[in-house]
Amino acid sequence: MKLKSIVKYVLGAAGIMVSSGAAAQELNCQVEVNAQKIEGGSKSVFQTLQEAMTEYMNETRFSNATFSNNEKIDCRLYLTVSEYTDDRITGDLQVQLSRPVYNSTYTTTLFNFKDNRISFEYREGEPLVFNATTIDNNLTAILNYYAYLFLALDFDSFSPNGGDPYYERAATIVQAAQSLGEIGWKAFEDPKNRSGVLTSFTSPATSSYRKMLYDYHRKGLDEMVTSPDKGRASITSSLSAIEDIYKADAMSAALSVFRDSKMDELVNVYSKAPQTEREMVYKLLQPIYPAENERLNKIRKGDENN
């Protein structure tokens, strides 16, 4: 990503309209619908659903920021259908968001989450229509929620608290969607449902995750290309936020999101780090992720050939 693109992110996060003949839409979203668990009957409804979701995510304009084609936010939705009865589709949704690392060909995962509470009505051929002020069905509510969460997390990674307006939009959706009577939206229903995920980023007790997004990515990974030690030091410092979140709320969805998004990457980040630094990271993360000993030990050992 070029530096002018990063400036564009910062300006966009501040609510400033940036235009240079760029496309208005923000997302480059790959969508896949897997209905292998559904036996018998026509499967065409799932193909049209995939096409409708793809069109919706890639052609809807969710914000005032503008992006050129090579600056769009890369994301992925993988819907696995487990039940299909009377136009109601139930399953789970694997959600992934990535961003490029400055001055490199490497992309890093910002968000990796499996939403197990997906259920909505969809009739074959039914168009999905974006409405910025009204929620009229659960499918578009889910898609809008993740679109704004993608924007929020992406902007946070480029500028401190840059995602503020998009978290606010996601919060509005969560509040309004609770009146639909659908699963996945209500607070206290499940700490790792859509409401819980949003709360983990916006609650004062755990919102240090947002600062970590900036320190880890903009001050860390983006710097590692030209200054590996300096960039890695910023990443190491940023990880204290995970410890703070664990102390504040050991059930926070942010902790599992971080594990699923970053654990493999951390193995690579610390492969050539000094032993003292690797030990520091291991001691910080091991009490929080005791079931991740295999990957944590790789962080601790680093590159044995180093």
C-alpha positions as CSV (number, residue, x, y, z in Angstrom):
1,M,0.0,0.0,0.0
2,K,1.4,3.4,-1.0
3,L,1.8,6.1,1.6
4,K,-0.8,8.3,-0.1
5,S,-3.2,5.5,0.5
6,I,-2.5,5.5,4.2
7,V,-3.0,9.2,4.3
8,K,-6.4,8.6,2.5
9,Y,-7.3,6.2,5.3
10,V,-6.4,8.8,8.0
11,L,-8.4,11.5,6.2
12,G,-11.3,9.2,5.6
13,A,-11.3,8.2,9.3
14,A,-11.6,11.8,10.2
15,G,-14.7,12.1,8.1
16,I,-13.0,14.0,5.3
17,M,-14.2,13.2,1.8
18,V,-11.2,12.1,-0.4
19,S,-11.7,11.9,-4.1
20,S,-9.3,11.4,-7.0
21,G,-11.6,9.8,-9.5
22,A,-11.7,6.8,-7.2
23,A,-14.5,4.2,-7.0
24,A,-16.9,4.9,-4.2
25,Q,-17.5,1.4,-2.9
26,E,-15.2,0.2,-0.1
27,L,-15.1,-3.6,-0.1
28,N,-13.6,-6.3,-2.1
29,C,-15.5,-9.2,-0.6
30,Q,-15.3,-12.9,-1.6
31,V,-18.5,-14.7,-0.7
32,E,-19.0,-18.5,-0.8
33,V,-22.2,-20.4,0.2
34,N,-21.6,-24.1,1.1
35,A,-24.8,-26.2,1.1
36,Q,-23.2,-29.7,1.0
37,K,-25.1,-30.6,4.2
38,I,-28.4,-30.1,2.6
39,E,-29.7,-33.3,0.9
40,G,-32.2,-33.5,-2.0
41,G,-34.0,-30.8,-3.8
42,S,-32.7,-28.0,-6.0
43,K,-29.6,-26.2,-4.9
44,S,-30.1,-23.2,-7.1
45,V,-31.3,-21.1,-4.2
46,F,-27.9,-21.3,-2.7
47,Q,-26.2,-20.2,-5.9
48,T,-28.5,-17.2,-6.2
49,L,-28.0,-16.4,-2.5
50,Q,-24.2,-16.4,-3.1
51,E,-24.6,-14.1,-6.1
52,A,-26.9,-11.8,-4.2
53,M,-24.6,-11.5,-1.2
54,T,-21.6,-10.9,-3.4
55,E,-23.3,-8.2,-5.3
56,Y,-24.6,-6.6,-2.1
57,M,-21.2,-6.5,-0.3
58,N,-19.3,-5.3,-3.4
59,E,-21.7,-2.8,-4.9
60,T,-23.2,-1.2,-1.8
61,R,-21.6,2.1,-0.6
62,F,-21.4,1.9,3.2
63,S,-19.6,5.2,3.9
64,N,-18.5,8.5,2.5
65,A,-14.9,7.5,2.1
66,T,-13.7,6.7,-1.4
67,F,-11.3,4.0,-2.5
68,S,-9.6,3.2,-5.8
69,N,-9.9,-0.4,-6.9
70,N,-6.5,-1.4,-5.5
71,E,-7.3,0.2,-2.1
72,K,-10.5,-1.6,-1.4
73,I,-10.8,-3.6,1.8
74,D,-10.3,-7.3,1.3
75,C,-12.7,-9.5,3.2
76,R,-14.3,-12.9,3.0
77,L,-17.7,-14.4,4.0
78,Y,-18.0,-18.2,4.0
79,L,-21.5,-19.4,4.8
80,T,-22.0,-23.0,5.7
81,V,-25.7,-24.0,5.5
82,S,-26.8,-26.6,8.0
83,E,-30.6,-26.4,7.6
84,Y,-33.0,-25.2,5.0
85,T,-36.7,-25.3,5.6
86,D,-39.5,-23.1,4.3
87,D,-37.2,-20.4,3.0
88,R,-35.3,-20.2,6.3
89,I,-31.6,-20.8,6.1
90,T,-29.6,-21.7,9.2
91,G,-25.9,-22.2,9.6
92,D,-22.6,-20.5,10.5
93,L,-20.6,-17.7,8.9
94,Q,-16.8,-17.6,8.8
95,V,-15.8,-14.0,8.6
96,Q,-12.3,-12.8,7.6
97,L,-10.8,-9.4,7.1
98,S,-7.2,-8.6,5.9
99,R,-5.1,-5.6,5.1
100,P,-1.9,-5.1,3.2
101,V,1.4,-4.4,5.0
102,Y,3.0,-1.1,3.8
103,N,5.7,-1.5,1.2
104,S,5.4,-5.3,1.0
105,T,3.4,-8.0,-0.8
106,Y,2.4,-9.4,2.6
107,T,-1.2,-9.2,3.8
108,T,-2.1,-9.6,7.5
109,T,-5.4,-10.9,9.0
110,L,-7.2,-8.2,11.0
111,F,-10.3,-10.2,11.9
112,N,-11.1,-13.9,11.8
113,F,-14.3,-15.0,13.4
114,K,-16.9,-17.8,13.2
115,D,-20.4,-16.6,13.7
116,N,-22.4,-19.6,14.8
117,R,-25.7,-17.8,15.1
118,I,-26.8,-17.4,11.5
119,S,-30.5,-17.7,10.7
120,F,-32.5,-15.8,8.1
121,E,-35.3,-16.0,5.6
122,Y,-34.4,-15.9,1.9
123,R,-36.5,-16.6,-1.2
124,E,-34.7,-17.6,-4.4
125,G,-34.2,-14.5,-6.6
126,E,-35.1,-12.1,-3.8
127,P,-33.0,-8.9,-4.2
128,L,-31.0,-7.6,-1.3
129,V,-31.7,-3.9,-0.9
130,F,-29.5,-1.6,1.2
131,N,-31.3,0.8,3.6
132,A,-29.2,3.1,5.7
133,T,-31.9,3.9,8.2
134,T,-34.2,0.8,8.4
135,I,-33.6,-2.9,9.0
136,D,-36.2,-4.9,7.2
137,N,-34.6,-8.4,7.2
138,N,-32.0,-10.3,9.2
139,L,-29.7,-11.1,6.2
140,T,-29.1,-7.5,5.3
141,A,-28.7,-6.7,9.0
142,I,-26.0,-9.3,9.3
143,L,-24.2,-8.1,6.1
144,N,-24.4,-4.4,7.1
145,Y,-23.1,-5.2,10.6
146,Y,-20.0,-7.0,9.2
147,A,-19.5,-4.3,6.5
148,Y,-19.3,-1.6,9.2
149,L,-17.2,-3.8,11.5
150,F,-14.7,-4.3,8.5
151,L,-14.5,-0.6,8.0
152,A,-14.1,0.1,11.7
153,L,-11.3,-2.4,12.2
154,D,-9.5,-1.4,9.0
155,F,-9.6,2.3,9.8
156,D,-8.4,1.6,13.4
157,S,-5.4,-0.1,12.0
158,F,-4.3,3.0,10.1
159,S,-5.2,5.8,12.5
160,P,-5.8,5.9,16.3
161,N,-9.6,5.5,16.9
162,G,-10.1,6.0,13.1
163,G,-13.0,3.5,13.2
164,D,-15.3,5.5,15.5
165,P,-18.0,6.3,13.0
166,Y,-18.3,2.8,11.8
167,Y,-18.5,1.2,15.3
168,E,-21.3,3.7,15.9
169,R,-23.1,2.4,12.8
170,A,-22.6,-1.2,13.8
171,A,-23.9,-0.4,17.3
172,T,-27.1,1.1,15.7
173,I,-27.6,-2.0,13.7
174,V,-27.2,-4.3,16.8
175,Q,-29.7,-2.2,18.7
176,A,-32.3,-2.1,15.9
177,A,-31.8,-5.8,15.0
178,Q,-32.8,-6.9,18.5
179,S,-36.4,-6.1,17.6
180,L,-36.3,-8.7,14.8
181,G,-36.4,-11.6,17.3
182,E,-33.5,-13.3,15.6
183,I,-30.6,-15.0,17.3
184,G,-27.1,-13.4,17.5
185,W,-28.0,-9.9,18.4
186,K,-29.0,-9.7,22.1
187,A,-26.6,-8.8,24.8
188,F,-26.0,-11.5,27.4
189,E,-27.4,-14.2,25.0
190,D,-23.8,-15.2,24.2
191,P,-20.6,-13.2,25.0
192,K,-19.3,-14.2,21.5
193,N,-22.4,-13.3,19.4
194,R,-22.5,-10.2,17.2
195,S,-23.4,-8.0,20.2
196,G,-20.6,-9.5,22.2
197,V,-18.0,-9.0,19.5
198,L,-18.9,-5.3,19.1
199,T,-18.9,-4.8,22.8
200,S,-15.4,-6.3,23.1
201,F,-14.1,-3.5,20.8
202,T,-16.2,-0.6,22.3
203,S,-16.5,-1.3,26.0
204,P,-14.2,1.0,28.0
205,A,-12.9,-2.1,29.9
206,T,-11.7,-3.9,26.7
207,S,-11.4,-1.1,24.1
208,S,-7.6,-1.1,24.4
209,Y,-7.9,-3.7,21.6
210,R,-8.5,-0.8,19.3
211,K,-5.2,1.0,20.3
212,M,-3.5,-2.4,19.8
213,L,-4.8,-2.6,16.3
214,Y,-3.0,0.7,15.4
215,D,0.2,0.0,17.4
216,Y,0.4,-3.6,16.1
217,H,-0.2,-2.8,12.4
218,R,0.7,0.8,11.6
219,K,3.6,1.1,14.1
220,G,4.6,-2.5,14.1
221,L,4.1,-4.6,10.9
222,D,4.2,-1.5,8.6
223,E,7.6,-0.6,10.1
224,M,9.1,-4.1,10.1
225,V,9.8,-4.1,6.3
226,T,12.4,-1.3,6.8
227,S,13.2,-1.7,10.5
228,P,12.4,-5.2,11.8
229,D,13.6,-4.6,15.3
230,K,11.8,-1.3,15.7
231,G,8.6,-2.7,14.2
232,R,8.7,-5.9,16.3
233,A,9.3,-3.8,19.5
234,S,6.1,-2.0,18.8
235,I,4.2,-5.2,18.3
236,T,5.6,-6.6,21.6
237,S,4.6,-3.4,23.4
238,S,1.1,-3.6,21.9
239,L,0.5,-7.1,23.2
240,S,0.1,-5.8,26.8
241,A,-3.4,-4.8,25.7
242,I,-4.3,-8.5,25.5
243,E,-3.2,-9.0,29.1
244,D,-5.3,-6.0,30.1
245,I,-8.4,-7.3,28.3
246,Y,-7.9,-10.7,29.9
247,K,-7.8,-9.2,33.4
248,A,-10.8,-7.0,32.7
249,D,-13.0,-9.8,31.0
250,A,-11.6,-13.2,30.5
251,M,-14.6,-14.1,28.4
252,S,-14.2,-11.2,26.0
253,A,-14.7,-12.1,22.3
254,A,-11.6,-10.0,21.6
255,L,-9.4,-12.6,23.1
256,S,-10.6,-15.4,20.8
257,V,-10.6,-13.0,17.8
258,F,-7.0,-12.1,18.5
259,R,-6.0,-15.8,18.8
260,D,-7.7,-16.8,15.6
261,S,-6.3,-13.8,13.7
262,K,-2.8,-13.4,15.0
263,M,-1.3,-16.5,16.6
264,D,0.2,-18.0,13.5
265,E,1.5,-14.6,12.5
266,L,3.2,-14.1,15.8
267,V,5.2,-17.3,15.3
268,N,6.6,-15.7,12.2
269,V,7.1,-12.3,13.7
270,Y,9.2,-13.7,16.5
271,S,11.1,-16.3,14.5
272,K,14.3,-14.3,14.6
273,A,13.7,-12.2,17.7
274,P,16.1,-12.2,20.6
275,Q,15.4,-14.8,23.2
276,T,14.5,-12.4,25.9
277,E,11.8,-10.9,23.7
278,R,10.4,-14.3,22.8
279,E,10.3,-15.3,26.4
280,M,8.5,-12.0,27.3
281,V,5.8,-12.7,24.7
282,Y,5.5,-16.3,25.8
283,K,5.1,-15.4,29.4
284,L,2.4,-12.8,28.6
285,L,0.3,-15.0,26.3
286,Q,0.6,-18.5,27.9
287,P,-1.7,-17.8,30.9
288,I,-4.3,-16.3,28.5
289,Y,-4.1,-19.1,26.0
290,P,-3.1,-22.3,27.8
291,A,-4.5,-24.5,25.1
292,E,-2.2,-23.0,22.5
293,N,1.0,-24.5,23.9
294,E,2.1,-25.8,20.5
295,R,2.1,-22.4,18.8
296,L,3.3,-20.6,21.9
297,N,6.3,-22.9,22.2
298,K,7.1,-22.1,18.6
299,I,7.2,-18.4,19.6
300,R,9.3,-19.2,22.6
301,K,11.9,-21.2,20.6
302,G,11.9,-19.0,17.5
303,D,13.9,-20.0,14.5
304,E,16.2,-22.7,15.8
305,N,18.4,-22.1,12.8
306,N,18.9,-18.5,13.7
